[in-house]
Amino acid sequence: MQVSILCGGKSSRMQSEKGLVLYQNKPFIEHIIEAVLPISNNIQLVTNTNDYDYLAYKKIKDVVVDKGPLGGIYSALVHSDSEINLILSCDIPLISTEMLQELIEKHTVDFDVSVFEDTNRIHPLIGIYSKNILAVLKKAIDANELKMMCFISNIKHQLIPILDAKRHLFKNINSVAELNELNTNLS
């Protein structure tokens, strides 16, 4: 299984490269890699900067730039040799190996995409994505239809419910205020 971590994004609210923001004295990206390693060491980072060069994983650039998460997923799948791909964003430092294993176990070939959902929202950047969707992804990117939820709703997808008690594991940290809240609540 190929694991791709999307390290892109303008990060205007965080005011720095999100994947390198420190939580418990370690960059977010390293927390995510730790959660992934028991599952797979076939990891690639989708990034257009050299900021992640200190990590010994393959780095790939966006095939089509400035297309948001859909563009990152497209780039990840283009560069993947695997049919099944675990796609993660770089701003989820609390994600656990157990939750990722649950996602993998519940994914079936009946679906092109499997993602988690809780009572409040769907988590499209913690998901299993099939290489089968490359053509549909390219069409959406070419049409500049970049909303993740619209894209997912138009392909065969599976929503895997998570308990509210585990919802905090999926929290993506997008701003300095959210980072401060995370450090306050979980330290």
URTAGI-V94771 format. One line per field, one symbol per residue. psi: psi as a letter, one per 30 degrees, with the letter a starting at -180 (. if undefined). Layout:
psi = ???
This chain:
psi = kkkkkjgakfheefgljefgkkkhgkkeeeeeeeeeefekgikkkjkglgfgffkhlkkklkejlhgaeeeeeeeeeegkgkekkjkklghiffkleeeeeeeeefklffkfkkllkafelkifgilkkkffgeeeeeeeeefhigkeeeeefgljlkkjkkkefgeffgkkjfleeeeeeeeefg.
